[in-house]
Amino acid sequence: NTYKGILIVCEGERTEPLYFENLKKVEGLTSADIKVVYGKHSDPINVINKAIDEQEKQKHLPFDEVYCVMY
């Protein structure tokens, strides 16, 4: 099975999540379950902690890949 669960945690609250959500639509990315969220604050540590929190919520079906987007 090549269907993957992917988590993208962004530093920005609006621009980056919108970018990735639109990318999913434009490219028709249907071979993966992609969840896009934003961190609580723009500090890189907070973005990473948000990724850890989201991964822990998914214990029954963890994400295959997790990306933290910071600039």
CHARMM internal coordinates of N, CA and C (Angstrom, degrees):
IC EDIT
DIST 1 N 1 CA 1.4590
DIST 1 CA 1 C 1.5228
ANGL 1 N 1 CA 1 C 109.09
DIST 1 C 2 N 1.3294
ANGL 1 CA 1 C 2 N 117.36
DIHE 1 N 1 CA 1 C 2 N 122.69
DIST 2 N 2 CA 1.4627
ANGL 1 C 2 N 2 CA 121.53
DIHE 1 CA 1 C 2 N 2 CA -178.32
DIST 2 CA 2 C 1.5198
ANGL 2 N 2 CA 2 C 112.56
DIHE 1 C 2 N 2 CA 2 C -98.66
DIST 2 C 3 N 1.3237
ANGL 2 CA 2 C 3 N 117.85
DIHE 2 N 2 CA 2 C 3 N 1.45
DIST 3 N 3 CA 1.4596
ANGL 2 C 3 N 3 CA 121.75
DIHE 2 CA 2 C 3 N 3 CA 179.83
DIST 3 CA 3 C 1.5205
ANGL 3 N 3 CA 3 C 108.57
DIHE 2 C 3 N 3 CA 3 C -72.23
DIST 3 C 4 N 1.3353
ANGL 3 CA 3 C 4 N 116.76
DIHE 3 N 3 CA 3 C 4 N 118.00
DIST 4 N 4 CA 1.4626
ANGL 3 C 4 N 4 CA 121.54
DIHE 3 CA 3 C 4 N 4 CA -175.66
DIST 4 CA 4 C 1.5106
ANGL 4 N 4 CA 4 C 111.91
DIHE 3 C 4 N 4 CA 4 C -112.24
DIST 4 C 5 N 1.3230
ANGL 4 CA 4 C 5 N 115.16
DIHE 4 N 4 CA 4 C 5 N 149.83
DIST 5 N 5 CA 1.4556
ANGL 4 C 5 N 5 CA 122.04
DIHE 4 CA 4 C 5 N 5 CA 170.70
DIST 5 CA 5 C 1.5168
ANGL 5 N 5 CA 5 C 108.40
DIHE 4 C 5 N 5 CA 5 C -96.78
DIST 5 C 6 N 1.3211
ANGL 5 CA 5 C 6 N 116.63
DIHE 5 N 5 CA 5 C 6 N 122.08
DIST 6 N 6 CA 1.4639
ANGL 5 C 6 N 6 CA 121.38
DIHE 5 CA 5 C 6 N 6 CA -176.31
DIST 6 CA 6 C 1.5221
ANGL 6 N 6 CA 6 C 108.95
DIHE 5 C 6 N 6 CA 6 C -124.37
DIST 6 C 7 N 1.3167
ANGL 6 CA 6 C 7 N 115.45
DIHE 6 N 6 CA 6 C 7 N 132.75
DIST 7 N 7 CA 1.4594
ANGL 6 C 7 N 7 CA 122.56
DIHE 6 CA 6 C 7 N 7 CA 176.03
DIST 7 CA 7 C 1.5216
ANGL 7 N 7 CA 7 C 108.78
DIHE 6 C 7 N 7 CA 7 C -112.51
DIST 7 C 8 N 1.3324
ANGL 7 CA 7 C 8 N 115.85
DIHE 7 N 7 CA 7 C 8 N 130.38
DIST 8 N 8 CA 1.4640
ANGL 7 C 8 N 8 CA 121.93
DIHE 7 CA 7 C 8 N 8 CA 174.53
DIST 8 CA 8 C 1.5182
ANGL 8 N 8 CA 8 C 106.81
DIHE 7 C 8 N 8 CA 8 C -120.60
DIST 8 C 9 N 1.3296
ANGL 8 CA 8 C 9 N 116.55
DIHE 8 N 8 CA 8 C 9 N 117.95
DIST 9 N 9 CA 1.4651
ANGL 8 C 9 N 9 CA 121.74
DIHE 8 CA 8 C 9 N 9 CA 177.52
DIST 9 CA 9 C 1.5231
ANGL 9 N 9 CA 9 C 107.24
DIHE 8 C 9 N 9 CA 9 C -108.82
DIST 9 C 10 N 1.3304
ANGL 9 CA 9 C 10 N 115.38
DIHE 9 N 9 CA 9 C 10 N 121.57
DIST 10 N 10 CA 1.4584
ANGL 9 C 10 N 10 CA 121.62
DIHE 9 CA 9 C 10 N 10 CA -175.60
DIST 10 CA 10 C 1.5203
ANGL 10 N 10 CA 10 C 111.16
DIHE 9 C 10 N 10 CA 10 C -103.50
DIST 10 C 11 N 1.3044
ANGL 10 CA 10 C 11 N 114.67
DIHE 10 N 10 CA 10 C 11 N 150.48
DIST 11 N 11 CA 1.4672
ANGL 10 C 11 N 11 CA 120.79
DIHE 10 CA 10 C 11 N 11 CA 175.56
DIST 11 CA 11 C 1.5244
ANGL 11 N 11 CA 11 C 110.12
DIHE 10 C 11 N 11 CA 11 C -71.79
DIST 11 C 12 N 1.3078
ANGL 11 CA 11 C 12 N 116.46
DIHE 11 N 11 CA 11 C 12 N -43.02
DIST 12 N 12 CA 1.4608
ANGL 11 C 12 N 12 CA 120.96
DIHE 11 CA 11 C 12 N 12 CA -178.51
DIST 12 CA 12 C 1.5163
ANGL 12 N 12 CA 12 C 111.95
DIHE 11 C 12 N 12 CA 12 C -79.95
DIST 12 C 13 N 1.3202
ANGL 12 CA 12 C 13 N 115.07
DIHE 12 N 12 CA 12 C 13 N 152.40
DIST 13 N 13 CA 1.4639
ANGL 12 C 13 N 13 CA 120.83
DIHE 12 CA 12 C 13 N 13 CA -176.12
DIST 13 CA 13 C 1.5261
ANGL 13 N 13 CA 13 C 112.16
DIHE 12 C 13 N 13 CA 13 C -86.92
DIST 13 C 14 N 1.3309
ANGL 13 CA 13 C 14 N 117.85
DIHE 13 N 13 CA 13 C 14 N -27.72
DIST 14 N 14 CA 1.4609
ANGL 13 C 14 N 14 CA 119.91
DIHE 13 CA 13 C 14 N 14 CA -175.27
DIST 14 CA 14 C 1.5210
ANGL 14 N 14 CA 14 C 113.55
DIHE 13 C 14 N 14 CA 14 C -120.56
DIST 14 C 15 N 1.3175
ANGL 14 CA 14 C 15 N 116.47
DIHE 14 N 14 CA 14 C 15 N -58.62
DIST 15 N 15 CA 1.4540
ANGL 14 C 15 N 15 CA 120.35
DIHE 14 CA 14 C 15 N 15 CA -169.75
DIST 15 CA 15 C 1.5208
ANGL 15 N 15 CA 15 C 112.78
DIHE 14 C 15 N 15 CA 15 C -59.56
DIST 15 C 16 N 1.3257
ANGL 15 CA 15 C 16 N 117.17
DIHE 15 N 15 CA 15 C 16 N -53.35
DIST 16 N 16 CA 1.4625
ANGL 15 C 16 N 16 CA 119.93
DIHE 15 CA 15 C 16 N 16 CA -176.15
DIST 16 CA 16 C 1.5267
ANGL 16 N 16 CA 16 C 112.61
DIHE 15 C 16 N 16 CA 16 C -65.11
DIST 16 C 17 N 1.3525
ANGL 16 CA 16 C 17 N 119.42
DIHE 16 N 16 CA 16 C 17 N -47.50
DIST 17 N 17 CA 1.4670
ANGL 16 C 17 N 17 CA 117.63
DIHE 16 CA 16 C 17 N 17 CA 177.58
DIST 17 CA 17 C 1.5389
ANGL 17 N 17 CA 17 C 112.60
DIHE 16 C 17 N 17 CA 17 C -59.06
DIST 17 C 18 N 1.3385
ANGL 17 CA 17 C 18 N 117.15
DIHE 17 N 17 CA 17 C 18 N -40.44
DIST 18 N 18 CA 1.4639
ANGL 17 C 18 N 18 CA 119.94
DIHE 17 CA 17 C 18 N 18 CA 177.48
DIST 18 CA 18 C 1.5242
ANGL 18 N 18 CA 18 C 111.42
DIHE 17 C 18 N 18 CA 18 C -62.41
DIST 18 C 19 N 1.3188
ANGL 18 CA 18 C 19 N 115.93
DIHE 18 N 18 CA 18 C 19 N -40.96
DIST 19 N 19 CA 1.4645
ANGL 18 C 19 N 19 CA 120.66
DIHE 18 CA 18 C 19 N 19 CA 178.90
DIST 19 CA 19 C 1.5307
ANGL 19 N 19 CA 19 C 110.28
DIHE 18 C 19 N 19 CA 19 C -58.57
DIST 19 C 20 N 1.3219
ANGL 19 CA 19 C 20 N 117.23
DIHE 19 N 19 CA 19 C 20 N -50.03
DIST 20 N 20 CA 1.4566
ANGL 19 C 20 N 20 CA 120.23
DIHE 19 CA 19 C 20 N 20 CA -177.23
DIST 20 CA 20 C 1.5280
ANGL 20 N 20 CA 20 C 112.09
DIHE 19 C 20 N 20 CA 20 C -70.32
DIST 20 C 21 N 1.3312
ANGL 20 CA 20 C 21 N 118.22
DIHE 20 N 20 CA 20 C 21 N -36.44
DIST 21 N 21 CA 1.4654
ANGL 20 C 21 N 21 CA 120.40
DIHE 20 CA 20 C 21 N 21 CA 176.75
DIST 21 CA 21 C 1.5278
ANGL 21 N 21 CA 21 C 110.27
DIHE 20 C 21 N 21 CA 21 C -63.87
DIST 21 C 22 N 1.3369
ANGL 21 CA 21 C 22 N 116.90
DIHE 21 N 21 CA 21 C 22 N -42.95
DIST 22 N 22 CA 1.4654
ANGL 21 C 22 N 22 CA 120.28
DIHE 21 CA 21 C 22 N 22 CA 177.50
DIST 22 CA 22 C 1.5152
ANGL 22 N 22 CA 22 C 111.78
DIHE 21 C 22 N 22 CA 22 C -67.20
DIST 22 C 23 N 1.3109
ANGL 22 CA 22 C 23 N 117.41
DIHE 22 N 22 CA 22 C 23 N -37.17
DIST 23 N 23 CA 1.4682
ANGL 22 C 23 N 23 CA 121.35
DIHE 22 CA 22 C 23 N 23 CA 177.43
DIST 23 CA 23 C 1.5264
ANGL 23 N 23 CA 23 C 110.38
DIHE 22 C 23 N 23 CA 23 C -60.40
DIST 23 C 24 N 1.3254
ANGL 23 CA 23 C 24 N 116.92
DIHE 23 N 23 CA 23 C 24 N -41.66
DIST 24 N 24 CA 1.4613
ANGL 23 C 24 N 24 CA 121.11
DIHE 23 CA 23 C 24 N 24 CA 177.17
DIST 24 CA 24 C 1.5210
ANGL 24 N 24 CA 24 C 110.62
DIHE 23 C 24 N 24 CA 24 C -58.25
DIST 24 C 25 N 1.3313
ANGL 24 CA 24 C 25 N 116.65
DIHE 24 N 24 CA 24 C 25 N -44.30
DIST 25 N 25 CA 1.4657
ANGL 24 C 25 N 25 CA 121.22
DIHE 24 CA 24 C 25 N 25 CA -178.20
DIST 25 CA 25 C 1.5228
ANGL 25 N 25 CA 25 C 112.02
DIHE 24 C 25 N 25 CA 25 C -69.86
DIST 25 C 26 N 1.3368
ANGL 25 CA 25 C 26 N 116.28
DIHE 25 N 25 CA 25 C 26 N -49.04
DIST 26 N 26 CA 1.4628
ANGL 25 C 26 N 26 CA 120.90
DIHE 25 CA 25 C 26 N 26 CA -176.20
DIST 26 CA 26 C 1.5236
ANGL 26 N 26 CA 26 C 111.43
DIHE 25 C 26 N 26 CA 26 C -63.20
DIST 26 C 27 N 1.3117
ANGL 26 CA 26 C 27 N 116.35
DIHE 26 N 26 CA 26 C 27 N -42.51
DIST 27 N 27 CA 1.4650
ANGL 26 C 27 N 27 CA 120.64
DIHE 26 CA 26 C 27 N 27 CA -177.65
DIST 27 CA 27 C 1.5268
ANGL 27 N 27 CA 27 C 112.43
DIHE 26 C 27 N 27 CA 27 C -85.14
DIST 27 C 28 N 1.3315
ANGL 27 CA 27 C 28 N 117.01
DIHE 27 N 27 CA 27 C 28 N -7.86
DIST 28 N 28 CA 1.4614
ANGL 27 C 28 N 28 CA 119.98
DIHE 27 CA 27 C 28 N 28 CA 179.82
DIST 28 CA 28 C 1.5172
ANGL 28 N 28 CA 28 C 112.09
DIHE 27 C 28 N 28 CA 28 C 62.68
DIST 28 C 29 N 1.3151
ANGL 28 CA 28 C 29 N 116.39
DIHE 28 N 28 CA 28 C 29 N 43.85
DIST 29 N 29 CA 1.4607
ANGL 28 C 29 N 29 CA 121.21
DIHE 28 CA 28 C 29 N 29 CA -176.67
DIST 29 CA 29 C 1.5335
ANGL 29 N 29 CA 29 C 110.03
DIHE 28 C 29 N 29 CA 29 C -75.50
DIST 29 C 30 N 1.3225
ANGL 29 CA 29 C 30 N 115.02
DIHE 29 N 29 CA 29 C 30 N 92.04
DIST 30 N 30 CA 1.4582
ANGL 29 C 30 N 30 CA 120.41
DIHE 29 CA 29 C 30 N 30 CA -177.74
DIST 30 CA 30 C 1.5164
ANGL 30 N 30 CA 30 C 112.63
DIHE 29 C 30 N 30 CA 30 C -111.89
DIST 30 C 31 N 1.3185
ANGL 30 CA 30 C 31 N 117.91
DIHE 30 N 30 CA 30 C 31 N -3.40
DIST 31 N 31 CA 1.4657
ANGL 30 C 31 N 31 CA 120.29
DIHE 30 CA 30 C 31 N 31 CA -178.42
DIST 31 CA 31 C 1.5244
ANGL 31 N 31 CA 31 C 112.03
DIHE 30 C 31 N 31 CA 31 C -88.40
DIST 31 C 32 N 1.3447
ANGL 31 CA 31 C 32 N 116.11
DIHE 31 N 31 CA 31 C 32 N 6.50
DIST 32 N 32 CA 1.4620
ANGL 31 C 32 N 32 CA 121.04
DIHE 31 CA 31 C 32 N 32 CA 178.46
DIST 32 CA 32 C 1.5244
ANGL 32 N 32 CA 32 C 108.90
DIHE 31 C 32 N 32 CA 32 C -146.50
DIST 32 C 33 N 1.3093
ANGL 32 CA 32 C 33 N 114.97
DIHE 32 N 32 CA 32 C 33 N 149.87
DIST 33 N 33 CA 1.4618
ANGL 32 C 33 N 33 CA 120.68
DIHE 32 CA 32 C 33 N 33 CA 173.76
DIST 33 CA 33 C 1.5182
ANGL 33 N 33 CA 33 C 106.20
DIHE 32 C 33 N 33 CA 33 C -95.01
DIST 33 C 34 N 1.3260
ANGL 33 CA 33 C 34 N 116.52
DIHE 33 N 33 CA 33 C 34 N 104.99
DIST 34 N 34 CA 1.4627
ANGL 33 C 34 N 34 CA 121.72
DIHE 33 CA 33 C 34 N 34 CA -174.41
DIST 34 CA 34 C 1.5204
ANGL 34 N 34 CA 34 C 109.08
DIHE 33 C 34 N 34 CA 34 C -107.06
DIST 34 C 35 N 1.3276
ANGL 34 CA 34 C 35 N 115.68
DIHE 34 N 34 CA 34 C 35 N 120.69
DIST 35 N 35 CA 1.4544
ANGL 34 C 35 N 35 CA 122.05
DIHE 34 CA 34 C 35 N 35 CA 176.18
DIST 35 CA 35 C 1.5230
ANGL 35 N 35 CA 35 C 108.14
DIHE 34 C 35 N 35 CA 35 C -108.83
DIST 35 C 36 N 1.3314
ANGL 35 CA 35 C 36 N 116.36
DIHE 35 N 35 CA 35 C 36 N 128.21
DIST 36 N 36 CA 1.4605
ANGL 35 C 36 N 36 CA 121.89
DIHE 35 CA 35 C 36 N 36 CA -179.57
DIST 36 CA 36 C 1.5168
ANGL 36 N 36 CA 36 C 108.14
DIHE 35 C 36 N 36 CA 36 C -116.04
DIST 36 C 37 N 1.3325
ANGL 36 CA 36 C 37 N 116.75
DIHE 36 N 36 CA 36 C 37 N 124.52
DIST 37 N 37 CA 1.4572
ANGL 36 C 37 N 37 CA 122.39
DIHE 36 CA 36 C 37 N 37 CA 177.57
DIST 37 CA 37 C 1.5260
ANGL 37 N 37 CA 37 C 108.72
DIHE 36 C 37 N 37 CA 37 C -134.72
DIST 37 C 38 N 1.3188
ANGL 37 CA 37 C 38 N 115.86
DIHE 37 N 37 CA 37 C 38 N 166.85
DIST 38 N 38 CA 1.4618
ANGL 37 C 38 N 38 CA 118.85
DIHE 37 CA 37 C 38 N 38 CA 175.97
DIST 38 CA 38 C 1.5159
ANGL 38 N 38 CA 38 C 109.82
DIHE 37 C 38 N 38 CA 38 C -116.07
DIST 38 C 39 N 1.3308
ANGL 38 CA 38 C 39 N 114.95
DIHE 38 N 38 CA 38 C 39 N 151.43
DIST 39 N 39 CA 1.4517
ANGL 38 C 39 N 39 CA 121.27
DIHE 38 CA 38 C 39 N 39 CA 179.74
DIST 39 CA 39 C 1.5176
ANGL 39 N 39 CA 39 C 111.23
DIHE 38 C 39 N 39 CA 39 C -70.12
DIST 39 C 40 N 1.3023
ANGL 39 CA 39 C 40 N 115.62
DIHE 39 N 39 CA 39 C 40 N 164.30
DIST 40 N 40 CA 1.4622
ANGL 39 C 40 N 40 CA 120.64
DIHE 39 CA 39 C 40 N 40 CA -178.10
DIST 40 CA 40 C 1.5236
ANGL 40 N 40 CA 40 C 111.90
DIHE 39 C 40 N 40 CA 40 C -69.09
DIST 40 C 41 N 1.2979
ANGL 40 CA 40 C 41 N 116.46
DIHE 40 N 40 CA 40 C 41 N -32.61
DIST 41 N 41 CA 1.4618
ANGL 40 C 41 N 41 CA 122.95
DIHE 40 CA 40 C 41 N 41 CA 178.94
DIST 41 CA 41 C 1.5165
ANGL 41 N 41 CA 41 C 107.62
DIHE 40 C 41 N 41 CA 41 C -143.46
DIST 41 C 42 N 1.3152
ANGL 41 CA 41 C 42 N 117.18
DIHE 41 N 41 CA 41 C 42 N 166.51
DIST 42 N 42 CA 1.4611
ANGL 41 C 42 N 42 CA 119.76
DIHE 41 CA 41 C 42 N 42 CA -176.51
DIST 42 CA 42 C 1.5250
ANGL 42 N 42 CA 42 C 113.79
DIHE 41 C 42 N 42 CA 42 C -79.78
DIST 42 C 43 N 1.3079
ANGL 42 CA 42 C 43 N 118.18
DIHE 42 N 42 CA 42 C 43 N -5.95
DIST 43 N 43 CA 1.4612
ANGL 42 C 43 N 43 CA 121.44
DIHE 42 CA 42 C 43 N 43 CA 177.89
DIST 43 CA 43 C 1.5303
ANGL 43 N 43 CA 43 C 109.39
DIHE 42 C 43 N 43 CA 43 C -64.60
DIST 43 C 44 N 1.3372
ANGL 43 CA 43 C 44 N 118.33
DIHE 43 N 43 CA 43 C 44 N 130.33
DIST 44 N 44 CA 1.4675
ANGL 43 C 44 N 44 CA 120.88
DIHE 43 CA 43 C 44 N 44 CA -177.91
DIST 44 CA 44 C 1.5384
ANGL 44 N 44 CA 44 C 114.32
DIHE 43 C 44 N 44 CA 44 C -52.92
DIST 44 C 45 N 1.3090
ANGL 44 CA 44 C 45 N 117.51
DIHE 44 N 44 CA 44 C 45 N -37.52
DIST 45 N 45 CA 1.4684
ANGL 44 C 45 N 45 CA 119.82
DIHE 44 CA 44 C 45 N 45 CA 179.22
DIST 45 CA 45 C 1.5260
ANGL 45 N 45 CA 45 C 110.58
DIHE 44 C 45 N 45 CA 45 C -62.96
DIST 45 C 46 N 1.3204
ANGL 45 CA 45 C 46 N 117.43
DIHE 45 N 45 CA 45 C 46 N -39.51
DIST 46 N 46 CA 1.4587
ANGL 45 C 46 N 46 CA 120.85
DIHE 45 CA 45 C 46 N 46 CA 178.09
DIST 46 CA 46 C 1.5275
ANGL 46 N 46 CA 46 C 111.80
DIHE 45 C 46 N 46 CA 46 C -66.25
DIST 46 C 47 N 1.3183
ANGL 46 CA 46 C 47 N 117.18
DIHE 46 N 46 CA 46 C 47 N -36.01
DIST 47 N 47 CA 1.4631
ANGL 46 C 47 N 47 CA 120.89
DIHE 46 CA 46 C 47 N 47 CA 177.10
DIST 47 CA 47 C 1.5288
ANGL 47 N 47 CA 47 C 109.54
DIHE 46 C 47 N 47 CA 47 C -64.52
DIST 47 C 48 N 1.3096
ANGL 47 CA 47 C 48 N 116.84
DIHE 47 N 47 CA 47 C 48 N -44.31
DIST 48 N 48 CA 1.4637
ANGL 47 C 48 N 48 CA 121.16
DIHE 47 CA 47 C 48 N 48 CA 178.36
DIST 48 CA 48 C 1.5257
ANGL 48 N 48 CA 48 C 110.67
DIHE 47 C 48 N 48 CA 48 C -64.54
DIST 48 C 49 N 1.3219
ANGL 48 CA 48 C 49 N 117.06
DIHE 48 N 48 CA 48 C 49 N -42.82
DIST 49 N 49 CA 1.4712
ANGL 48 C 49 N 49 CA 120.00
DIHE 48 CA 48 C 49 N 49 CA 178.44
DIST 49 CA 49 C 1.5320
ANGL 49 N 49 CA 49 C 111.26
DIHE 48 C 49 N 49 CA 49 C -62.66
DIST 49 C 50 N 1.3324
ANGL 49 CA 49 C 50 N 117.40
DIHE 49 N 49 CA 49 C 50 N -36.62
DIST 50 N 50 CA 1.4634
ANGL 49 C 50 N 50 CA 120.76
DIHE 49 CA 49 C 50 N 50 CA 176.43
DIST 50 CA 50 C 1.5283
ANGL 50 N 50 CA 50 C 110.23
DIHE 49 C 50 N 50 CA 50 C -63.68
DIST 50 C 51 N 1.3259
ANGL 50 CA 50 C 51 N 116.50
DIHE 50 N 50 CA 50 C 51 N -40.18
DIST 51 N 51 CA 1.4649
ANGL 50 C 51 N 51 CA 120.29
DIHE 50 CA 50 C 51 N 51 CA 177.82
DIST 51 CA 51 C 1.5293
ANGL 51 N 51 CA 51 C 110.51
DIHE 50 C 51 N 51 CA 51 C -62.91
DIST 51 C 52 N 1.3090
ANGL 51 CA 51 C 52 N 117.10
DIHE 51 N 51 CA 51 C 52 N -41.94
DIST 52 N 52 CA 1.4715
ANGL 51 C 52 N 52 CA 121.45
DIHE 51 CA 51 C 52 N 52 CA 178.45
DIST 52 CA 52 C 1.5267
ANGL 52 N 52 CA 52 C 109.92
DIHE 51 C 52 N 52 CA 52 C -64.02
DIST 52 C 53 N 1.3296
ANGL 52 CA 52 C 53 N 116.94
DIHE 52 N 52 CA 52 C 53 N -44.11
DIST 53 N 53 CA 1.4709
ANGL 52 C 53 N 53 CA 120.93
DIHE 52 CA 52 C 53 N 53 CA 178.90
DIST 53 CA 53 C 1.5296
ANGL 53 N 53 CA 53 C 111.11
DIHE 52 C 53 N 53 CA 53 C -60.58
DIST 53 C 54 N 1.3223
ANGL 53 CA 53 C 54 N 117.06
DIHE 53 N 53 CA 53 C 54 N -45.38
DIST 54 N 54 CA 1.4647
ANGL 53 C 54 N 54 CA 121.03
DIHE 53 CA 53 C 54 N 54 CA -179.83
DIST 54 CA 54 C 1.5241
ANGL 54 N 54 CA 54 C 111.16
DIHE 53 C 54 N 54 CA 54 C -64.07
DIST 54 C 55 N 1.3209
ANGL 54 CA 54 C 55 N 116.68
DIHE 54 N 54 CA 54 C 55 N -39.31
DIST 55 N 55 CA 1.4697
ANGL 54 C 55 N 55 CA 120.55
DIHE 54 CA 54 C 55 N 55 CA 179.28
DIST 55 CA 55 C 1.5300
ANGL 55 N 55 CA 55 C 109.65
DIHE 54 C 55 N 55 CA 55 C -65.68
DIST 55 C 56 N 1.3221
ANGL 55 CA 55 C 56 N 117.51
DIHE 55 N 55 CA 55 C 56 N -40.34
DIST 56 N 56 CA 1.4693
ANGL 55 C 56 N 56 CA 120.77
DIHE 55 CA 55 C 56 N 56 CA -179.48
DIST 56 CA 56 C 1.5260
ANGL 56 N 56 CA 56 C 111.44
DIHE 55 C 56 N 56 CA 56 C -67.27
DIST 56 C 57 N 1.3290
ANGL 56 CA 56 C 57 N 117.91
DIHE 56 N 56 CA 56 C 57 N -29.58
DIST 57 N 57 CA 1.4670
ANGL 56 C 57 N 57 CA 121.05
DIHE 56 CA 56 C 57 N 57 CA 176.22
DIST 57 CA 57 C 1.5275
ANGL 57 N 57 CA 57 C 111.58
DIHE 56 C 57 N 57 CA 57 C -65.90
DIST 57 C 58 N 1.3148
ANGL 57 CA 57 C 58 N 116.24
DIHE 57 N 57 CA 57 C 58 N -24.07
DIST 58 N 58 CA 1.4598
ANGL 57 C 58 N 58 CA 122.46
DIHE 57 CA 57 C 58 N 58 CA -174.91
DIST 58 CA 58 C 1.5287
ANGL 58 N 58 CA 58 C 112.41
DIHE 57 C 58 N 58 CA 58 C -100.95
DIST 58 C 59 N 1.3078
ANGL 58 CA 58 C 59 N 118.65
DIHE 58 N 58 CA 58 C 59 N 33.76
DIST 59 N 59 CA 1.4731
ANGL 58 C 59 N 59 CA 121.14
DIHE 58 CA 58 C 59 N 59 CA -175.26
DIST 59 CA 59 C 1.5198
ANGL 59 N 59 CA 59 C 112.88
DIHE 58 C 59 N 59 CA 59 C -56.43
DIST 59 C 60 N 1.3321
ANGL 59 CA 59 C 60 N 117.37
DIHE 59 N 59 CA 59 C 60 N -36.86
DIST 60 N 60 CA 1.4595
ANGL 59 C 60 N 60 CA 119.66
DIHE 59 CA 59 C 60 N 60 CA -179.31
DIST 60 CA 60 C 1.5247
ANGL 60 N 60 CA 60 C 112.32
DIHE 59 C 60 N 60 CA 60 C -71.30
DIST 60 C 61 N 1.3189
ANGL 60 CA 60 C 61 N 116.98
DIHE 60 N 60 CA 60 C 61 N -26.63
DIST 61 N 61 CA 1.4576
ANGL 60 C 61 N 61 CA 121.97
DIHE 60 CA 60 C 61 N 61 CA 178.74
DIST 61 CA 61 C 1.5259
ANGL 61 N 61 CA 61 C 108.58
DIHE 60 C 61 N 61 CA 61 C -147.49
DIST 61 C 62 N 1.3362
ANGL 61 CA 61 C 62 N 117.42
DIHE 61 N 61 CA 61 C 62 N 76.85
DIST 62 N 62 CA 1.4714
ANGL 61 C 62 N 62 CA 120.76
DIHE 61 CA 61 C 62 N 62 CA -174.73
DIST 62 CA 62 C 1.5275
ANGL 62 N 62 CA 62 C 111.96
DIHE 61 C 62 N 62 CA 62 C -64.99
DIST 62 C 63 N 1.3224
ANGL 62 CA 62 C 63 N 115.33
DIHE 62 N 62 CA 62 C 63 N 155.86
DIST 63 N 63 CA 1.4591
ANGL 62 C 63 N 63 CA 120.57
DIHE 62 CA 62 C 63 N 63 CA 176.03
DIST 63 CA 63 C 1.5204
ANGL 63 N 63 CA 63 C 109.52
DIHE 62 C 63 N 63 CA 63 C -67.58
DIST 63 C 64 N 1.3146
ANGL 63 CA 63 C 64 N 116.13
DIHE 63 N 63 CA 63 C 64 N 143.21
DIST 64 N 64 CA 1.4663
ANGL 63 C 64 N 64 CA 120.83
DIHE 63 CA 63 C 64 N 64 CA 176.80
DIST 64 CA 64 C 1.5264
ANGL 64 N 64 CA 64 C 111.16
DIHE 63 C 64 N 64 CA 64 C -77.29
DIST 64 C 65 N 1.3317
ANGL 64 CA 64 C 65 N 115.45
DIHE 64 N 64 CA 64 C 65 N -32.99
DIST 65 N 65 CA 1.4544
ANGL 64 C 65 N 65 CA 120.71
DIHE 64 CA 64 C 65 N 65 CA -179.45
DIST 65 CA 65 C 1.5320
ANGL 65 N 65 CA 65 C 108.76
DIHE 64 C 65 N 65 CA 65 C -138.81
DIST 65 C 66 N 1.3180
ANGL 65 CA 65 C 66 N 116.45
DIHE 65 N 65 CA 65 C 66 N 142.54
DIST 66 N 66 CA 1.4671
ANGL 65 C 66 N 66 CA 122.37
DIHE 65 CA 65 C 66 N 66 CA 178.75
DIST 66 CA 66 C 1.5251
ANGL 66 N 66 CA 66 C 107.73
DIHE 65 C 66 N 66 CA 66 C -131.92
DIST 66 C 67 N 1.3377
ANGL 66 CA 66 C 67 N 115.18
DIHE 66 N 66 CA 66 C 67 N 128.82
DIST 67 N 67 CA 1.4604
ANGL 66 C 67 N 67 CA 120.81
DIHE 66 CA 66 C 67 N 67 CA 179.56
DIST 67 CA 67 C 1.5252
ANGL 67 N 67 CA 67 C 109.48
DIHE 66 C 67 N 67 CA 67 C -123.36
DIST 67 C 68 N 1.3283
ANGL 67 CA 67 C 68 N 115.86
DIHE 67 N 67 CA 67 C 68 N 138.12
DIST 68 N 68 CA 1.4596
ANGL 67 C 68 N 68 CA 122.43
DIHE 67 CA 67 C 68 N 68 CA 174.68
DIST 68 CA 68 C 1.5270
ANGL 68 N 68 CA 68 C 106.59
DIHE 67 C 68 N 68 CA 68 C -112.48
DIST 68 C 69 N 1.3336
ANGL 68 CA 68 C 69 N 115.76
DIHE 68 N 68 CA 68 C 69 N 122.86
DIST 69 N 69 CA 1.4611
ANGL 68 C 69 N 69 CA 121.59
DIHE 68 CA 68 C 69 N 69 CA -176.53
DIST 69 CA 69 C 1.5228
ANGL 69 N 69 CA 69 C 108.57
DIHE 68 C 69 N 69 CA 69 C -107.43
DIST 69 C 70 N 1.3282
ANGL 69 CA 69 C 70 N 114.68
DIHE 69 N 69 CA 69 C 70 N 115.45
DIST 70 N 70 CA 1.4701
ANGL 69 C 70 N 70 CA 121.47
DIHE 69 CA 69 C 70 N 70 CA -179.90
DIST 70 CA 70 C 1.5117
ANGL 70 N 70 CA 70 C 108.90
DIHE 69 C 70 N 70 CA 70 C -135.32
DIST 70 C 71 N 1.3035
ANGL 70 CA 70 C 71 N 115.47
DIHE 70 N 70 CA 70 C 71 N 152.48
DIST 71 N 71 CA 1.4592
ANGL 70 C 71 N 71 CA 119.14
DIHE 70 CA 70 C 71 N 71 CA 178.15
DIST 71 CA 71 C 1.4955
ANGL 71 N 71 CA 71 C 111.52
DIHE 70 C 71 N 71 CA 71 C -129.43
END
COOR INIT
IC SEED 1 N 1 CA 1 C
IC BUILD
